[in-house]
Amino acid sequence: MSDETSVNLYHRYRAGDSDAANDIFRRYVDRLVGLVRNRMSRPIQRRIDPEDIVQSAWRAFFDKATSGEFEIRQEGDLWSLLAAIAVKKMLSQVRYHRAAKRTVDRDGEGRGSGLKVLSESLDAGGPPPEQATMFFEELDAFMVTLDPTQRKVLGLRLQDWSNEQIAREIGRSTRTVRRTLEEIHLALLERLQ
């Protein structure tokens, strides 16, 4: 993979260089699929393939980039833009599959998505996709500081799993789950201060 900056790649693409489009795709496709896959609950993933969402995000990006709708000025802007597009596409699909008659909660597990609150916030004119992307990046940075059990517990809790469901999943007691969530809460408060 080239060491060329994303800013240069984007400007080459805007100038009509089709190789630049391939380079952008190769540089970010796996990262985008990972981002979407990590943000989707298992019930949603049974209905929607993360790669389909990323494919839709690529189409939107290349269509709008061709017409000059984006401005990439510094390193990191291109990734932030692609991530925001992918998250927006994903949230749209989550909302669609959470609609009353289609809800994934009817699929058996009855677990909601950790994205439900964020999705509803976006519906209500809440944070734009760029802020949602920053939130997820900050969440990723926080989760790296946790031990594997804490990461698993937090990940399941963000998918709206109950303490009892988490306890069964990780093979621990409900009390241990509560204690782990309290430790995570304290670590998050410390990070915020």
C-alpha positions in Angstrom: 0.0 0.0 0.0 1.2 3.5 -0.9 2.4 6.0 1.7 0.7 8.7 -0.3 -1.5 10.9 1.9 -5.2 10.6 1.8 -5.5 14.2 0.8 -3.4 13.6 -2.3 -5.3 10.4 -3.1 -8.6 12.3 -2.9 -7.4 15.1 -5.1 -6.0 12.7 -7.7 -9.4 11.0 -7.7 -11.2 14.4 -8.1 -8.8 15.1 -11.1 -10.0 11.9 -12.8 -7.4 9.4 -11.9 -9.2 6.0 -11.7 -6.2 4.4 -10.0 -6.7 6.8 -7.1 -10.2 5.4 -6.6 -8.8 1.9 -6.4 -6.1 3.1 -3.9 -8.7 4.8 -1.7 -10.9 1.7 -1.8 -8.0 -0.7 -0.9 -6.8 1.6 1.8 -10.1 1.9 3.7 -12.4 -1.0 2.7 -11.3 -3.5 5.5 -11.3 -0.7 8.1 -14.9 0.4 7.1 -16.2 -3.2 7.2 -14.7 -3.6 10.6 -16.2 -0.4 11.8 -19.7 -1.4 10.7 -19.4 -5.0 11.9 -18.3 -3.8 15.4 -21.2 -1.4 15.6 -24.0 -3.9 14.7 -25.7 -6.2 17.1 -25.9 -9.9 16.2 -29.6 -9.8 15.5 -29.1 -7.0 13.0 -26.2 -8.8 11.4 -28.4 -11.8 10.8 -30.5 -9.5 8.5 -27.9 -7.1 7.1 -24.4 -7.9 5.9 -21.9 -5.2 7.0 -20.2 -5.5 3.6 -23.5 -4.5 1.9 -23.7 -1.4 4.1 -20.1 -0.5 3.2 -20.8 -1.1 -0.5 -23.6 1.4 -0.3 -21.4 3.9 1.6 -18.8 3.6 -1.2 -21.4 4.3 -3.9 -22.5 7.4 -2.0 -19.0 8.6 -1.4 -17.8 8.2 -5.1 -21.1 9.7 -6.4 -20.8 12.8 -4.2 -17.0 13.1 -4.5 -17.3 13.1 -8.3 -19.7 16.0 -8.1 -17.4 17.9 -5.7 -19.5 17.8 -2.6 -16.7 17.0 -0.2 -13.7 19.0 0.8 -10.7 17.0 2.1 -8.0 19.4 3.6 -6.0 17.4 6.0 -4.9 13.9 6.8 -7.7 12.1 8.6 -10.5 14.0 6.9 -11.1 11.3 4.3 -11.3 8.5 6.9 -13.7 10.6 9.0 -15.9 11.3 6.0 -16.0 7.6 4.9 -16.7 6.5 8.5 -19.5 9.0 8.9 -21.1 7.9 5.6 -20.9 4.2 6.6 -22.3 4.9 10.1 -25.2 6.9 8.6 -26.0 4.1 6.1 -25.8 1.6 9.0 -28.1 3.6 11.2 -30.6 3.9 8.4 -30.6 0.1 8.0 -30.9 -0.4 11.8 -33.9 2.0 11.9 -35.5 0.2 9.0 -35.1 -3.2 10.6 -36.2 -2.0 14.0 -39.6 -0.7 12.6 -42.6 -2.2 14.3 -43.4 -5.0 11.9 -39.8 -5.8 11.0 -38.1 -5.4 14.4 -35.2 -7.8 15.0 -36.6 -8.2 18.5 -39.2 -10.5 17.0 -36.4 -12.8 15.7 -36.0 -14.6 19.0 -33.2 -13.2 21.0 -35.2 -10.1 22.0 -32.1 -8.0 22.4 -31.9 -4.5 21.2 -29.1 -2.6 19.6 -26.7 -0.4 21.4 -27.2 2.0 18.4 -30.9 2.4 19.2 -30.4 5.5 21.3 -28.0 7.0 18.8 -30.4 6.2 16.0 -33.3 7.8 17.7 -31.1 10.8 18.5 -30.3 11.2 14.8 -34.0 10.9 13.9 -34.8 13.7 16.4 -32.2 16.0 14.8 -29.5 14.9 17.2 -25.8 14.7 16.4 -24.6 14.7 12.8 -22.8 11.6 11.5 -19.4 13.3 12.1 -20.1 13.6 15.8 -21.4 10.0 15.9 -18.1 8.9 14.3 -16.1 10.9 16.9 -18.2 9.2 19.6 -17.4 5.7 18.2 -13.7 6.6 17.9 -13.6 7.8 21.5 -15.5 4.6 22.6 -12.9 2.5 20.8 -10.1 4.4 22.5 -11.8 3.8 25.9 -12.4 0.1 25.2 -8.7 -0.5 24.5 -8.0 0.5 28.1 -10.3 -2.2 29.4 -9.4 -5.8 30.1 -11.0 -8.5 27.8 -13.8 -9.3 30.3 -14.7 -5.7 30.7 -14.7 -5.1 26.9 -17.0 -8.1 26.4 -19.4 -7.0 29.2 -19.4 -3.4 27.9 -19.9 -4.5 24.3 -22.9 -6.7 25.3 -24.3 -3.9 27.5 -24.1 -1.5 24.6 -26.2 -4.0 22.6 -28.9 -3.6 25.3 -28.3 -7.1 26.8 -29.6 -7.4 30.4 -27.2 -8.2 33.2 -28.7 -11.7 33.4 -28.1 -12.3 29.7 -24.5 -11.1 29.9 -23.9 -13.3 32.9 -25.0 -16.3 31.0 -23.0 -15.4 27.9 -19.7 -14.9 29.8 -20.3 -17.7 32.4 -20.2 -15.5 35.4 -22.7 -14.4 38.1 -25.0 -11.4 37.7 -23.3 -9.9 40.7 -19.9 -10.1 38.8 -21.5 -8.4 35.8 -22.9 -5.6 38.0 -19.5 -5.2 39.7 -17.7 -5.1 36.3 -20.1 -2.5 35.0 -19.4 -0.4 38.1 -15.7 -0.7 37.4 -16.2 0.4 33.8 -18.4 3.3 35.0 -15.7 4.5 37.4 -13.0 4.1 34.7 -15.1 6.2 32.3 -15.7 8.9 34.8 -11.9 9.1 35.5 -11.2 9.3 31.8 -13.8 12.1 31.4 -12.2 14.1 34.2 
